[in-house]
Amino acid sequence: MKNYKENIIEIGVVGLGLMGCSIITALLVAGNKVIALAPLDSDLKNAHHKIQHNLQSANDHDFSKYSLEENISRLVISNNYQDLKNCQLVLECVTENLEIKKQVYALIENIIDVNAILTTNTSAIPITVLKDFVKHPNRFLGMHWAEPSYTTKFLEIICSAETDMKIAEYLYEMATTWGKEPTLVRKDIRGFITNRIMYAMYREAFYLVENGYATVEDVDRTCRNDGGHWMPFCGLFRYMDITGLPAYYTVMKDLFPTLNNQTTVPKLIADIAENGGKGIFNGKGFYNYTPEEAQEWEKAYEEFAFEI
């Protein structure tokens, strides 16, 4: 296995939607050569524009030591799986559909070397399920990225019971050269770490709104001004250390039995999603947006991602 610190490796990314293009940007600004493979013709048409926009944003905010031209020079966009043959690492980023992922893994594994690492970008499907679709589960891992991938230090690397831990630790170290502070999830669990914590928070938020304790605006305001204020600084456990651990123990004994443990999708989000609401993408979500407001929020989020 090559030394990731001494060799700029060739990385393949299969799937050039929003997340795929964002991940490609993260890899390019870190200095890697990237083979961007488009399973869909629509991806092939739009990918270059998306990636160039991301790279320009990264350079505008001094997120890359390379020029825009240097980063683009290390990018190959293709729809031919044969172009993955020299990749030491391939990231699958196609839609969250079991059958599609299974087909893509077969196409990738027919081309890449047996020692190459294969990963899946997923936030919903357990790695324990997906590893049954590959020929060599020892070199197969999950990689859960955040969006935008090129601005955040977040990355979860997830193992199955059959993952070779030496490969997992190698990938972990490699990810640090991409500017990440990765988490190695050594045992697969649905939702991994961040989603399990965040969705428990979402569930309680829906409970409070649907039962009249607060409005959507109230919940958002509270989260921004409390947890949103200190979590980027220290996370959950250190915050308890800093602010008085015994008090949390006392509160938990009384509070935990009263927290919501609903196992069905909340009506509030079901009503919106089932009626076609897509948030800022069509102006219909928990808030309503004019086209101008949606564009302002999208731009503000992009700027915040760099600032934070």
C-alpha positions as CSV (number, residue, x, y, z in Angstrom):
1,M,0.0,0.0,0.0
2,K,1.5,3.3,-1.0
3,N,2.4,6.1,1.4
4,Y,-0.4,8.6,1.2
5,K,1.9,11.4,2.4
6,E,4.5,10.8,-0.3
7,N,2.3,10.1,-3.3
8,I,-0.5,12.2,-4.7
9,I,-2.8,9.4,-5.5
10,E,-5.4,9.1,-8.3
11,I,-8.9,9.0,-6.9
12,G,-12.1,8.1,-8.7
13,V,-15.5,9.6,-7.9
14,V,-18.5,7.8,-9.4
15,G,-21.7,9.9,-9.4
16,L,-21.6,13.6,-10.3
17,G,-24.6,15.1,-8.6
18,L,-24.5,17.8,-5.9
19,M,-22.6,15.7,-3.4
20,G,-20.3,14.1,-5.9
21,C,-19.2,17.4,-7.4
22,S,-18.7,18.8,-3.9
23,I,-16.5,15.9,-2.9
24,I,-14.5,16.2,-6.1
25,T,-13.8,19.8,-5.2
26,A,-12.5,18.8,-1.8
27,L,-10.1,16.3,-3.3
28,L,-8.9,18.7,-6.0
29,V,-8.1,21.5,-3.6
30,A,-6.1,19.0,-1.5
31,G,-3.9,18.3,-4.6
32,N,-5.2,15.0,-5.8
33,K,-5.8,13.9,-9.4
34,V,-9.5,13.0,-9.7
35,I,-11.3,10.8,-12.3
36,A,-14.9,12.1,-12.2
37,L,-17.1,9.4,-13.7
38,A,-20.7,10.2,-14.7
39,P,-23.1,7.3,-14.8
40,L,-25.8,9.6,-16.2
41,D,-25.6,11.8,-19.3
42,S,-27.1,14.7,-17.4
43,D,-24.3,14.5,-14.9
44,L,-21.8,14.6,-17.7
45,K,-23.3,17.8,-19.1
46,N,-23.5,19.7,-15.8
47,A,-20.5,18.4,-13.8
48,H,-17.8,20.7,-15.2
49,H,-19.8,23.9,-14.5
50,K,-20.6,22.7,-10.9
51,I,-17.1,21.8,-10.1
52,Q,-15.6,24.9,-11.6
53,H,-18.1,27.0,-9.6
54,N,-17.0,25.2,-6.4
55,L,-13.3,25.6,-7.2
56,Q,-13.7,29.3,-7.9
57,S,-15.5,29.7,-4.5
58,A,-12.8,27.8,-2.7
59,N,-10.1,30.0,-4.3
60,D,-12.0,33.2,-3.6
61,H,-12.0,32.2,0.1
62,D,-8.3,31.1,0.1
63,F,-9.3,27.4,0.6
64,S,-6.7,26.1,-1.9
65,K,-3.0,26.7,-2.3
66,Y,-3.4,25.9,-5.9
67,S,-4.7,28.1,-8.7
68,L,-8.0,27.4,-10.4
69,E,-6.2,26.3,-13.5
70,E,-3.9,23.9,-11.5
71,N,-6.9,22.3,-9.8
72,I,-8.8,21.9,-13.1
73,S,-5.7,20.4,-14.8
74,R,-5.9,17.4,-12.3
75,L,-9.6,16.7,-13.2
76,V,-10.7,14.2,-15.8
77,I,-14.5,14.0,-16.4
78,S,-15.6,10.7,-18.1
79,N,-18.4,8.3,-18.6
80,N,-16.0,5.3,-19.3
81,Y,-15.4,3.0,-16.3
82,Q,-12.1,1.9,-17.9
83,D,-10.7,5.3,-16.8
84,L,-10.8,4.1,-13.2
85,K,-8.2,1.5,-13.8
86,N,-5.3,3.4,-12.1
87,C,-7.3,4.7,-9.2
88,Q,-6.0,3.6,-5.7
89,L,-9.3,4.8,-4.2
90,V,-12.8,5.0,-5.7
91,L,-15.7,6.8,-4.0
92,E,-19.2,5.8,-5.1
93,C,-21.6,8.7,-4.8
94,V,-24.7,7.6,-6.7
95,T,-28.3,7.8,-5.5
96,E,-29.4,6.0,-2.3
97,N,-30.9,3.0,-4.2
98,L,-29.7,-0.5,-3.4
99,E,-30.1,-1.9,-6.9
100,I,-28.3,1.0,-8.5
101,K,-25.4,0.8,-6.0
102,K,-25.1,-2.9,-6.6
103,Q,-24.8,-2.4,-10.4
104,V,-22.3,0.4,-10.0
105,Y,-20.1,-1.7,-7.6
106,A,-19.9,-4.5,-10.2
107,L,-18.8,-2.0,-12.9
108,I,-16.2,-0.5,-10.7
109,E,-14.8,-3.8,-9.4
110,N,-14.5,-5.2,-12.9
111,I,-11.9,-2.4,-13.5
112,I,-10.0,-1.5,-10.4
113,D,-7.0,-3.3,-8.9
114,V,-7.8,-5.8,-6.1
115,N,-5.7,-3.6,-3.7
116,A,-7.6,-0.4,-4.5
117,I,-10.0,0.9,-1.8
118,L,-13.7,1.2,-2.6
119,T,-16.0,3.4,-0.5
120,T,-19.6,4.5,-0.6
121,N,-21.0,7.9,0.3
122,T,-24.2,7.2,2.2
123,S,-26.1,8.6,5.1
124,A,-29.1,6.2,5.1
125,I,-28.0,2.6,4.1
126,P,-25.9,0.6,6.6
127,I,-22.5,-0.5,5.4
128,T,-23.3,-4.0,6.7
129,V,-26.0,-4.2,4.0
130,L,-23.9,-2.7,1.2
131,K,-20.8,-4.8,1.8
132,D,-22.7,-7.9,0.6
133,F,-22.8,-6.4,-2.9
134,V,-19.0,-6.2,-3.4
135,K,-16.5,-8.9,-4.2
136,H,-13.9,-7.8,-1.6
137,P,-15.7,-6.5,1.5
138,N,-12.3,-6.3,3.3
139,R,-11.4,-3.1,1.3
140,F,-15.0,-1.6,1.3
141,L,-15.9,1.2,3.7
142,G,-18.5,3.9,4.1
143,M,-17.6,7.6,3.8
144,H,-20.3,10.0,5.1
145,W,-19.5,13.6,3.9
146,A,-21.1,16.9,4.7
147,E,-22.3,19.4,2.2
148,P,-20.4,21.5,1.1
149,S,-17.6,18.9,1.3
150,Y,-14.8,21.3,0.5
151,T,-15.5,23.7,3.4
152,T,-16.2,21.4,6.4
153,K,-13.7,19.4,8.5
154,F,-16.5,16.7,9.0
155,L,-16.1,13.2,7.6
156,E,-17.2,9.8,9.0
157,I,-15.4,6.7,7.8
158,I,-17.4,3.6,8.6
159,C,-16.3,0.0,8.9
160,S,-18.3,-3.2,8.5
161,A,-17.4,-6.4,10.4
162,E,-15.4,-7.6,7.4
163,T,-13.4,-4.3,6.9
164,D,-9.6,-4.7,7.2
165,M,-8.8,-2.2,10.0
166,K,-5.4,-1.5,8.5
167,I,-7.1,-0.2,5.4
168,A,-9.6,1.8,7.5
169,E,-6.7,3.4,9.4
170,Y,-4.9,4.2,6.2
171,L,-8.0,5.9,4.8
172,Y,-8.4,7.8,8.1
173,E,-4.8,9.1,7.8
174,M,-5.3,10.0,4.1
175,A,-8.4,12.0,4.9
176,T,-6.4,14.2,7.2
177,T,-4.4,15.3,4.2
178,W,-7.7,16.6,2.7
179,G,-8.2,19.0,5.6
180,K,-10.6,16.7,7.4
181,E,-10.8,15.9,11.1
182,P,-12.4,12.4,10.4
183,T,-14.2,10.1,12.8
184,L,-13.5,6.4,12.4
185,V,-16.7,4.5,13.1
186,R,-15.3,1.1,14.0
187,K,-18.7,-0.7,14.2
188,D,-21.4,0.0,11.7
189,I,-24.7,1.4,13.0
190,R,-27.6,2.8,11.0
191,G,-27.2,6.6,10.7
192,F,-23.6,6.4,12.0
193,I,-22.8,9.1,14.7
194,T,-23.9,12.5,13.6
195,N,-27.2,11.5,12.0
196,R,-28.2,9.5,15.1
197,I,-27.6,12.5,17.3
198,M,-29.1,15.1,14.9
199,Y,-32.2,13.0,14.1
200,A,-32.9,12.5,17.8
201,M,-32.9,16.3,18.0
202,Y,-35.1,16.7,15.0
203,R,-37.6,14.2,16.5
204,E,-37.9,16.2,19.7
205,A,-38.2,19.5,17.7
206,F,-41.2,18.1,15.8
207,Y,-42.7,16.9,19.1
208,L,-42.5,20.4,20.6
209,V,-44.0,22.1,17.6
210,E,-46.8,19.5,16.9
211,N,-47.9,19.6,20.5
212,G,-48.0,23.3,20.8
213,Y,-45.1,24.0,23.1
214,A,-43.3,26.2,20.5
215,T,-43.4,27.3,16.9
216,V,-41.0,26.4,14.2
217,E,-39.4,29.8,14.5
218,D,-39.1,29.4,18.3
219,V,-37.3,26.1,18.0
220,D,-34.9,27.4,15.3
221,R,-34.1,30.5,17.5
222,T,-33.4,28.4,20.6
223,C,-31.1,26.0,18.7
224,R,-29.2,28.9,17.1
225,N,-28.6,30.7,20.4
226,D,-27.8,27.8,22.7
227,G,-26.5,24.5,21.1
228,G,-25.6,26.3,17.9
229,H,-23.5,28.7,19.9
230,W,-21.2,26.2,21.8
231,M,-21.3,23.0,19.8
232,P,-18.7,24.2,17.1
233,F,-16.4,25.1,20.0
234,C,-16.3,21.9,22.0
235,G,-19.0,19.3,21.1
236,L,-21.3,17.5,23.6
237,F,-19.1,15.7,26.1
238,R,-16.6,18.4,26.7
239,Y,-19.4,20.9,27.1
240,M,-20.7,18.9,30.0
241,D,-17.2,18.8,31.5
242,I,-16.8,22.5,31.2
243,T,-20.2,23.5,32.5
244,G,-20.8,21.2,35.4
245,L,-21.1,17.4,34.8
246,P,-23.1,16.5,37.9
247,A,-25.9,18.9,36.9
248,Y,-26.4,17.0,33.7
249,Y,-26.6,13.7,35.6
250,T,-29.3,15.1,37.8
251,V,-31.3,16.6,34.9
252,M,-31.1,13.3,32.9
253,K,-32.7,11.3,35.6
254,D,-35.9,13.4,35.4
255,L,-35.8,14.5,31.7
256,F,-35.0,11.4,29.8
257,P,-38.2,9.5,30.7
258,T,-40.2,12.4,29.2
259,L,-38.4,12.7,25.9
260,N,-40.3,11.7,22.7
261,N,-39.5,8.3,21.3
262,Q,-41.9,8.3,18.4
263,T,-40.9,5.8,15.7
264,T,-43.1,7.2,12.8
265,V,-42.4,10.1,10.6
266,P,-43.8,13.3,12.1
267,K,-47.0,14.6,10.4
268,L,-45.6,18.1,10.0
269,I,-42.8,17.1,7.6
270,A,-44.9,14.3,6.0
271,D,-47.6,16.9,5.0
272,I,-45.0,19.1,3.4
273,A,-43.0,16.5,1.6
274,E,-46.0,14.5,0.4
275,N,-47.4,17.7,-1.1
276,G,-44.2,18.4,-3.1
277,G,-42.4,20.8,-0.7
278,K,-38.7,20.9,-1.2
279,G,-37.7,23.8,1.0
280,I,-35.7,26.6,-0.7
281,F,-35.6,24.5,-3.9
282,N,-39.2,25.3,-4.7
283,G,-40.0,27.8,-2.0
284,K,-42.2,25.4,0.0
285,G,-41.0,24.1,3.3
286,F,-41.3,24.8,7.0
287,Y,-41.0,28.4,5.8
288,N,-42.2,29.8,2.5
289,Y,-39.7,31.6,0.3
290,T,-39.9,33.9,-2.7
291,P,-37.3,33.0,-5.4
292,E,-35.2,36.0,-4.2
293,E,-35.4,34.8,-0.6
294,A,-34.4,31.3,-1.5
295,Q,-31.4,32.5,-3.5
296,E,-30.4,34.7,-0.5
297,W,-30.5,31.8,1.9
298,E,-28.6,29.6,-0.4
299,K,-25.9,32.2,-0.8
300,A,-25.8,33.0,2.9
301,Y,-25.4,29.3,3.7
302,E,-22.5,29.0,1.3
303,E,-20.8,32.0,2.8
304,F,-21.4,30.8,6.3
305,A,-19.8,27.4,5.4
306,F,-16.6,29.2,4.6
307,E,-16.7,31.6,7.6
308,I,-17.3,28.9,10.2
